[in-house]
Amino acid sequence: MVNVPALISWELLFWIPTITDFLLLLFTYTSCRINGATWYFNATPDWNENDKKFATLNRPLMNTYNETREKVLWELAMIAYSGYGVLFTLAFYLCIVDIDQRTSFCWAMSCMMFIKLSQVKDKTKRNSIFPSLAMYGGYAILKTFY
């Protein structure tokens, strides 16, 4: 017999990081699309002055099309972020409609968190990844093996 409080706590391992990631995606992506690189670099405190030169690439204010390395990089990042936004939203919707998909989703998100950990060098940023990794990974392990 399944213990109902345990079942609820297992589901929280899915819902807490997923809703958090969805809200972060929603607000950050929208802000990046509306305000561009200027908003992003001014809102993120860890950039040095050379990086902030990149912030002058605010799309709505540009009158001429300059092919700069920074502009191409910003557009590439927004293309990747747009793809992530669409796929994450679709996967989130499928997890709501079909509960059996949640385990696969959590395995995929756990893998993404491990990859993210391998790329991030700043200790504070790495520490902010661990809670999501623990919840996604915990849900995936519990649902796969129990």
Phi, psi and omega per residue, in radians:
M1 nan 2.373 -3.116
V2 -1.492 2.310 3.103
N3 -1.349 2.079 -3.064
V4 -1.048 -0.817 3.103
P5 -1.047 -0.630 3.100
A6 -1.150 -0.703 3.124
L7 -1.089 -0.736 3.117
I8 -1.110 -0.750 -3.135
S9 -1.167 -0.584 3.058
W10 -1.095 -0.733 -3.128
E11 -1.179 -0.543 3.078
L12 -1.109 -0.537 3.076
L13 -1.090 -0.455 3.054
F14 -1.490 -0.863 -2.970
W15 -1.224 -0.719 -3.057
I16 -1.071 -0.961 -3.121
P17 -1.238 -0.538 -3.106
T18 -1.196 -0.803 3.110
I19 -1.157 -0.685 3.093
T20 -1.056 -0.836 3.120
D21 -1.097 -0.683 3.134
F22 -1.130 -0.769 3.123
L23 -1.161 -0.703 3.062
L24 -1.053 -0.779 3.116
L25 -1.069 -0.831 -3.093
L26 -1.038 -0.896 -3.065
F27 -1.336 -0.715 -3.124
T28 -1.210 -0.800 -3.134
Y29 -1.080 -0.790 3.128
T30 -1.062 -0.760 3.129
S31 -1.129 -0.713 3.107
C32 -1.126 -0.728 3.141
R33 -1.168 -0.734 -3.089
I34 -1.323 -0.804 -2.984
N35 -1.775 -0.244 3.066
G36 1.276 -2.838 -3.062
A37 -1.125 -0.562 -3.133
T38 -1.032 -0.869 3.126
W39 -1.059 -0.806 -3.068
Y40 -1.040 -0.854 -3.087
F41 -1.276 -0.520 3.079
N42 -1.347 -0.507 -3.140
A43 -1.449 -0.280 -3.123
T44 -1.812 1.952 -2.992
P45 -1.282 -0.273 -3.020
D46 -1.530 0.252 3.138
W47 -1.602 2.468 3.061
N48 -1.525 3.127 -3.040
E49 -1.134 -0.607 3.098
N50 -1.114 -0.669 3.102
D51 -1.192 -0.576 -3.109
K52 -1.244 -0.320 3.027
K53 -1.042 -0.567 3.101
F54 -1.066 -0.453 -3.075
A55 -1.224 -0.229 3.125
T56 -1.293 -0.002 -3.081
L57 -1.561 0.731 -3.140
N58 -1.312 1.978 -3.059
R59 -0.882 -0.869 -3.075
P60 -1.061 -0.429 -3.097
L61 -1.584 -0.159 -3.084
M62 -1.397 2.242 3.113
N63 -1.735 -0.484 3.138
T64 -2.080 2.726 -3.110
Y65 -1.681 1.845 3.100
N66 -1.858 2.119 3.091
E67 -1.417 1.553 3.078
T68 -1.878 2.749 3.118
R69 -1.016 -0.727 -3.110
E70 -1.156 -0.702 -3.138
K71 -1.140 -0.745 3.117
V72 -1.115 -0.726 3.121
L73 -1.102 -0.767 3.114
W74 -1.077 -0.784 3.137
E75 -1.132 -0.685 3.094
L76 -1.111 -0.754 3.105
A77 -1.086 -0.708 -3.141
M78 -1.235 -0.561 3.056
I79 -1.135 -0.810 3.119
A80 -1.104 -0.729 -3.138
Y81 -1.160 -0.645 3.078
S82 -1.107 -0.764 3.096
G83 -1.084 -0.763 3.095
Y84 -1.074 -0.729 -3.132
G85 -1.075 -0.773 3.139
V86 -1.182 -0.820 -3.107
L87 -1.181 -0.693 3.116
F88 -1.119 -0.766 3.136
T89 -1.093 -0.749 3.100
L90 -1.096 -0.794 3.137
A91 -1.116 -0.693 3.109
F92 -1.089 -0.777 3.098
Y93 -1.060 -0.783 3.132
L94 -1.115 -0.597 3.095
C95 -1.190 -0.520 3.089
I96 -1.296 -0.762 -3.089
V97 -1.273 -0.744 -3.087
D98 -2.154 1.773 -3.057
I99 -1.031 -0.522 -3.130
D100 -1.115 -0.357 -3.127
Q101 -1.349 -0.258 -3.062
R102 -1.089 -0.658 -3.125
T103 -1.115 -0.819 3.108
S104 -1.088 -0.721 3.103
F105 -1.031 -0.795 -3.118
C106 -1.181 -0.626 3.043
W107 -1.092 -0.773 3.137
A108 -1.105 -0.756 3.138
M109 -1.177 -0.616 3.082
S110 -1.098 -0.757 3.094
C111 -1.070 -0.740 3.119
M112 -1.096 -0.676 3.124
M113 -1.160 -0.670 3.079
F114 -1.109 -0.740 3.098
I115 -1.103 -0.750 3.110
K116 -1.059 -0.734 3.103
L117 -1.059 -0.649 -3.124
S118 -1.250 -0.357 -3.095
Q119 -1.672 -0.473 -3.064
V120 -1.508 2.223 -3.116
K121 -1.711 -0.496 -3.102
D122 -1.230 2.208 -3.060
K123 -1.085 -0.684 -3.137
T124 -1.110 -0.768 3.125
K125 -1.168 -0.673 3.102
R126 -1.084 -0.730 -3.140
N127 -1.137 -0.477 3.125
S128 -1.323 -0.278 3.133
I129 -1.465 -0.533 -3.039
F130 -0.995 -0.737 3.140
P131 -1.054 -0.753 3.111
S132 -1.134 -0.736 3.115
L133 -1.053 -0.769 -3.135
A134 -1.111 -0.718 -3.116
M135 -1.271 -0.836 3.099
Y136 -1.069 -0.839 -3.131
G137 -1.124 -0.727 3.110
G138 -1.070 -0.767 3.115
Y139 -1.095 -0.810 -3.113
A140 -1.075 -0.773 -3.142
I141 -1.157 -0.818 -3.130
L142 -1.070 -0.778 -3.097
K143 -1.296 -0.461 -3.135
T144 -1.384 -0.725 -2.990
F145 -1.873 -0.110 3.141
Y146 -2.192 nan nan
